[in-house]
Amino acid sequence: MRKYSAVVFDWDGTVMDSTHSIVTAIQSACVDLSLPVPDARTASWVIGLSLESALYRCVPDLTADQLDDFIERYRHHFLQLDGQIKLFDGIMDVFQLVRGHDGMLAVATGKSRAGLDRVLGRVQLHDVFHATRCADETASKPDPTMLYELFDELQVDPENVLMVGDTTHDVTMATRAGVDSMAVTYGAHDVPTLESAEPTVLVSSVTEMRAWLAPRLAPAVAA
């Protein structure tokens, strides 16, 4: 059984229950700019990508001239909902499990640096993670650069890392980086979509995540 010394988490839809808020913000910004409104499935498929990449995929009528206005309206609507978004029940127990084994925790997210720092401050998790990477400071998923940079910062080998996410973008990034992946089915992408990316394991809840991960963490170093 492979043992992991570092676990990298996607954020939206994996750690925090923000899928509905992101979809609503995209759809509301479309209404504001009189653009065709994507359905929830289309809008949720792009979660995890950089915002600019996501918008061109789910709002194909968006022009370059409209991009700045769209992003402003998206952020306006998302921030209106931001305070209501909560961590998934039990996810803190998973973080404590990893830390209890002297494991390292990281985040690889499609959020901007400002957005991630804002939410980490709100939920008081800045000190929990050893490293974080955001889409506006490196290549966007599914490019594996985020993970390569985290390997270097954390000084870990790919075979000792697990990537956890709720989209095929996370799974594909992990595969390209030579990393095992856990896909969670409670986020943005449905089961058939996630299965198509062939993750190492598929789990349906945070409870199932913890149970699968517990025996696969490298043992804590004795004091």
Long-range contacts (C-beta under 8 A, 24 or more apart in sequence): 1-215, 1-216, 2-159, 2-180, 2-216, 3-160, 3-216, 3-217, 3-218, 3-219, 4-103, 4-160, 4-161, 4-162, 4-180, 4-213, 4-216, 4-217, 4-218, 5-102, 5-103, 5-104, 5-156, 5-160, 5-161, 5-217, 5-218, 6-103, 6-104, 6-105, 6-106, 6-130, 6-150, 6-154, 6-156, 6-160, 6-161, 6-162, 7-98, 7-103, 7-104, 7-105, 7-106, 7-161, 7-162, 7-164, 7-213, 8-105, 8-106, 8-107, 8-108, 8-147, 8-150, 8-161, 8-162, 8-163, 8-164, 8-179, 9-105, 9-106, 9-107, 9-108, 9-164, 9-165, 10-48, 10-107, 10-108, 10-109, 10-110, 10-163, 10-164, 10-165, 10-166, 10-167, 10-170, 11-107, 11-109, 11-110, 11-111, 11-116, 11-119, 12-47, 12-48, 12-109, 12-110, 12-111, 12-166, 12-187, 12-188, 13-47, 13-48, 13-165, 13-166, 13-167, 13-184, 13-186, 13-187, 13-188, 14-88, 14-164, 14-165, 14-166, 14-170, 14-184, 14-187, 15-87, 15-88, 15-91, 15-107, 16-85, 16-86, 16-87, 16-88, 16-119, 16-123, 17-85, 17-86, 17-87, 17-88, 18-85, 19-44, 19-47, 19-166, 19-187, 19-188, 21-78, 21-81, 21-82, 21-84, 21-85, 22-47, 22-78, 23-47, 24-77, 24-81, 25-74, 25-75, 25-77, 25-78, 25-81, 26-54, 26-55, 26-58, 26-59, 26-74, 28-73, 28-74, 28-77, 29-70, 29-73, 29-74, 29-76, 29-77, 30-59, 32-73, 33-62, 33-66, 33-69, 33-70, 33-73, 35-59, 35-61, 35-62, 35-66, 35-70, 36-61, 44-188, 44-189, 45-167, 45-188, 45-189, 45-193, 47-110, 47-166, 47-167, 47-187, 47-188, 48-109, 48-110, 48-141, 48-165, 48-166, 48-167, 48-169, 48-170, 48-188, 49-110, 49-135, 49-140, 49-141, 49-169, 50-110, 50-135, 50-136, 50-140, 50-141, 51-110, 51-112, 51-135, 53-135, 53-140, 54-110, 82-118, 82-119, 82-122, 83-122, 85-119, 87-123, 88-186, 88-206, 89-206, 90-205, 90-206, 90-207, 90-210, 91-206, 93-206, 93-210, 94-206, 94-209, 94-210, 94-213, 95-125, 95-128, 97-210, 97-213, 97-214, 97-217, 98-213, 98-217, 99-128, 100-220, 101-217, 101-218, 101-219, 101-220, 102-218, 102-220, 102-221, 103-217, 103-218, 104-130, 104-131, 104-154, 104-156, 105-129, 105-130, 106-130, 106-131, 106-132, 106-133, 106-150, 106-154, 107-131, 107-132, 107-133, 108-132, 108-133, 108-141, 108-146, 108-147, 108-150, 108-163, 108-170, 108-173, 109-133, 109-134, 109-135, 110-134, 110-135, 110-140, 110-141, 110-169, 111-135, 112-136, 113-137, 130-154, 141-167, 141-169, 141-170, 141-172, 141-173, 142-168, 142-169, 142-170, 142-172, 142-173, 142-176, 143-173, 143-176, 144-173, 144-174, 144-176, 144-177, 146-173, 147-173, 147-174, 147-177, 147-179, 148-177, 151-177, 160-218, 162-200, 162-213, 162-216, 164-209, 166-194, 167-194, 168-193, 168-194, 168-196, 168-197, 171-197, 171-198, 171-199, 172-197, 174-199, 182-209, 182-212, 182-213, 184-209
